[in-house]
């Protein structure tokens, strides 16, 4: 079995992530910082739209 380390822990207990994973992690942090998009409908609004369309069909 071939095993490669994905992450490693330094002697002082810090987690070292490969650059690809770190970039993804940074991207998710940025999305969280931006918060919800007010132009996007909520799940409740989407549900109501679906119900309406189903009634029309």
OpenMM code with the backbone's topology and positions (N, CA, C; nanometers):
from openmm import Vec3, app, unit

residues = "UNK UNK UNK UNK UNK UNK UNK UNK UNK UNK UNK UNK UNK UNK UNK UNK UNK UNK UNK UNK UNK UNK UNK UNK UNK UNK UNK UNK UNK UNK UNK UNK UNK UNK UNK UNK UNK UNK UNK UNK UNK UNK UNK UNK UNK UNK UNK UNK UNK UNK UNK UNK UNK UNK UNK UNK UNK".split()
positions = [
    Vec3(0.0844, -0.1169, 0.0000),
    Vec3(0.0000, 0.0000, 0.0000),
    Vec3(0.0893, 0.1237, 0.0000),
    Vec3(0.0593, 0.2158, -0.0896),
    Vec3(0.1347, 0.3402, -0.1000),
    Vec3(0.0653, 0.4473, -0.0165),
    Vec3(0.1357, 0.5005, 0.0810),
    Vec3(0.0763, 0.6059, 0.1652),
    Vec3(0.1626, 0.7291, 0.1577),
    Vec3(0.0982, 0.8397, 0.1277),
    Vec3(0.1642, 0.9692, 0.1263),
    Vec3(0.1018, 1.0539, 0.2354),
    Vec3(0.1849, 1.1317, 0.3022),
    Vec3(0.1319, 1.2222, 0.4032),
    Vec3(0.0593, 1.3367, 0.3353),
    Vec3(-0.0631, 1.3614, 0.3788),
    Vec3(-0.1396, 1.4739, 0.3267),
    Vec3(-0.1101, 1.5972, 0.4104),
    Vec3(-0.1088, 1.5792, 0.5393),
    Vec3(-0.0761, 1.6875, 0.6319),
    Vec3(0.0281, 1.6359, 0.7283),
    Vec3(0.0967, 1.7277, 0.7917),
    Vec3(0.1928, 1.6880, 0.8932),
    Vec3(0.1823, 1.7830, 1.0118),
    Vec3(0.2325, 1.7356, 1.1238),
    Vec3(0.2314, 1.8150, 1.2457),
    Vec3(0.3761, 1.8415, 1.2837),
    Vec3(0.4060, 1.9686, 1.3071),
    Vec3(0.5421, 2.0068, 1.3420),
    Vec3(0.5718, 1.9683, 1.4862),
    Vec3(0.6974, 1.9781, 1.5242),
    Vec3(0.7395, 1.9441, 1.6598),
    Vec3(0.6695, 2.0317, 1.7636),
    Vec3(0.6359, 2.1548, 1.7255),
    Vec3(0.5675, 2.2432, 1.8212),
    Vec3(0.4150, 2.2296, 1.8133),
    Vec3(0.3658, 2.1261, 1.7439),
    Vec3(0.2235, 2.0954, 1.7426),
    Vec3(0.1403, 2.1704, 1.6403),
    Vec3(0.2035, 2.2358, 1.5449),
    Vec3(0.1284, 2.3090, 1.4425),
    Vec3(0.0999, 2.2170, 1.3244),
    Vec3(-0.0166, 2.2371, 1.2666),
    Vec3(-0.0591, 2.1581, 1.1529),
    Vec3(-0.0083, 2.2235, 1.0251),
    Vec3(0.0609, 2.1472, 0.9428),
    Vec3(0.1102, 2.1986, 0.8146),
    Vec3(0.0269, 2.1386, 0.7026),
    Vec3(-0.0371, 2.2264, 0.6263),
    Vec3(-0.1205, 2.1835, 0.5144),
    Vec3(-0.0475, 2.2066, 0.3828),
    Vec3(-0.0669, 2.1173, 0.2858),
    Vec3(-0.0111, 2.1419, 0.1530),
    Vec3(-0.0744, 2.2684, 0.0949),
    Vec3(-0.0064, 2.3324, 0.0011),
    Vec3(-0.0536, 2.4599, -0.0529),
    Vec3(-0.1920, 2.4495, -0.1154),
    Vec3(-0.2219, 2.3389, -0.1842),
    Vec3(-0.3545, 2.3230, -0.2454),
    Vec3(-0.4643, 2.3238, -0.1392),
    Vec3(-0.4427, 2.2523, -0.0317),
    Vec3(-0.5418, 2.2468, 0.0753),
    Vec3(-0.5509, 2.3821, 0.1450),
    Vec3(-0.4380, 2.4478, 0.1661),
    Vec3(-0.4377, 2.5788, 0.2306),
    Vec3(-0.5137, 2.6804, 0.1457),
    Vec3(-0.4957, 2.6760, 0.0146),
    Vec3(-0.5679, 2.7681, -0.0741),
    Vec3(-0.7181, 2.7439, -0.0657),
    Vec3(-0.7579, 2.6177, -0.0613),
    Vec3(-0.9006, 2.5846, -0.0485),
    Vec3(-0.9547, 2.6338, 0.0850),
    Vec3(-0.8766, 2.6126, 0.1894),
    Vec3(-0.9161, 2.6580, 0.3222),
    Vec3(-0.9317, 2.8103, 0.3239),
    Vec3(-0.8387, 2.8815, 0.2620),
    Vec3(-0.8469, 3.0275, 0.2538),
    Vec3(-0.9713, 3.0708, 0.1763),
    Vec3(-1.0038, 2.9970, 0.0720),
    Vec3(-1.1212, 3.0284, -0.0106),
    Vec3(-1.2489, 3.0149, 0.0722),
    Vec3(-1.2591, 2.9056, 0.1499),
    Vec3(-1.3775, 2.8868, 0.2342),
    Vec3(-1.3866, 2.9952, 0.3415),
    Vec3(-1.2740, 3.0349, 0.3985),
    Vec3(-1.2745, 3.1434, 0.4979),
    Vec3(-1.3245, 3.2721, 0.4354),
    Vec3(-1.2836, 3.2999, 0.3142),
    Vec3(-1.3256, 3.4213, 0.2441),
    Vec3(-1.4766, 3.4206, 0.2201),
    Vec3(-1.5294, 3.3064, 0.1810),
    Vec3(-1.6735, 3.2937, 0.1591),
    Vec3(-1.7489, 3.3211, 0.2899),
    Vec3(-1.6997, 3.2648, 0.3993),
    Vec3(-1.7638, 3.2870, 0.5289),
    Vec3(-1.7586, 3.4343, 0.5682),
    Vec3(-1.6473, 3.5010, 0.5398),
    Vec3(-1.6333, 3.6429, 0.5718),
    Vec3(-1.7329, 3.7279, 0.4931),
    Vec3(-1.7589, 3.6892, 0.3692),
    Vec3(-1.8519, 3.7644, 0.2860),
    Vec3(-1.9957, 3.7528, 0.3361),
    Vec3(-2.0277, 3.6417, 0.3983),
    Vec3(-2.1625, 3.6214, 0.4500),
    Vec3(-2.2604, 3.5831, 0.3409),
    Vec3(-2.3867, 3.5818, 0.3799),
    Vec3(-2.4924, 3.5415, 0.2871),
    Vec3(-2.5123, 3.6477, 0.1799),
    Vec3(-2.5447, 3.6015, 0.0605),
    Vec3(-2.5741, 3.6907, -0.0519),
    Vec3(-2.7205, 3.7309, -0.0430),
    Vec3(-2.7457, 3.8561, -0.0191),
    Vec3(-2.8831, 3.9043, -0.0029),
    Vec3(-2.9638, 3.8946, -0.1319),
    Vec3(-2.8972, 3.8790, -0.2450),
    Vec3(-2.9673, 3.8669, -0.3725),
    Vec3(-3.0157, 3.7248, -0.3993),
    Vec3(-2.9702, 3.6301, -0.3190),
    Vec3(-3.0094, 3.4912, -0.3367),
    Vec3(-3.1312, 3.4608, -0.2506),
    Vec3(-3.2264, 3.3843, -0.3045),
    Vec3(-3.3443, 3.3504, -0.2250),
    Vec3(-3.3089, 3.2547, -0.1109),
    Vec3(-3.3857, 3.2650, -0.0040),
    Vec3(-3.3669, 3.1738, 0.1089),
    Vec3(-3.4247, 3.0371, 0.0715),
    Vec3(-3.3967, 2.9370, 0.1527),
    Vec3(-3.4530, 2.8043, 0.1272),
    Vec3(-3.6051, 2.8084, 0.1323),
    Vec3(-3.6598, 2.8887, 0.2221),
    Vec3(-3.8051, 2.9022, 0.2318),
    Vec3(-3.8613, 2.9629, 0.1033),
    Vec3(-3.7962, 3.0658, 0.0502),
    Vec3(-3.8422, 3.1279, -0.0742),
    Vec3(-3.8332, 3.0303, -0.1914),
    Vec3(-3.7271, 2.9532, -0.1969),
    Vec3(-3.7121, 2.8527, -0.3033),
    Vec3(-3.8237, 2.7497, -0.2927),
    Vec3(-3.8510, 2.7062, -0.1713),
    Vec3(-3.9574, 2.6094, -0.1489),
    Vec3(-4.0919, 2.6635, -0.1970),
    Vec3(-4.1200, 2.7880, -0.1673),
    Vec3(-4.2455, 2.8499, -0.2118),
    Vec3(-4.2515, 2.8594, -0.3644),
    Vec3(-4.1401, 2.8922, -0.4279),
    Vec3(-4.1366, 2.9004, -0.5741),
    Vec3(-4.1650, 2.7639, -0.6363),
    Vec3(-4.1048, 2.6594, -0.5797),
    Vec3(-4.1242, 2.5232, -0.6311),
    Vec3(-4.2707, 2.4826, -0.6168),
    Vec3(-4.3276, 2.5120, -0.5012),
    Vec3(-4.4703, 2.4788, -0.4792),
    Vec3(-4.5575, 2.5505, -0.5801),
    Vec3(-4.5291, 2.6771, -0.6065),
    Vec3(-4.6068, 2.7552, -0.7014),
    Vec3(-4.5977, 2.6983, -0.8421),
    Vec3(-4.4766, 2.6626, -0.8818),
    Vec3(-4.4562, 2.6059, -1.0160),
    Vec3(-4.5293, 2.4735, -1.0282),
    Vec3(-4.5239, 2.3921, -0.9247),
    Vec3(-4.5930, 2.2631, -0.9283),
    Vec3(-4.7438, 2.2806, -0.9414),
    Vec3(-4.7989, 2.3828, -0.8772),
    Vec3(-4.9424, 2.4085, -0.8887),
    Vec3(-4.9790, 2.4498, -1.0305),
    Vec3(-4.8874, 2.5226, -1.0968),
    Vec3(-4.9138, 2.5705, -1.2323),
    Vec3(-4.9039, 2.4604, -1.3359),
    Vec3(-4.8272, 2.3589, -1.3063),
    Vec3(-4.8047, 2.2501, -1.4022),
    Vec3(-4.9103, 2.1503, -1.3903),
] * unit.nanometer
topology = app.Topology()
chain = topology.addChain("A")
for resn in residues:
    res = topology.addResidue(resn, chain)
    for name in ("N", "CA", "C"):
        topology.addAtom(name, app.Element.getBySymbol(name[0]), res)
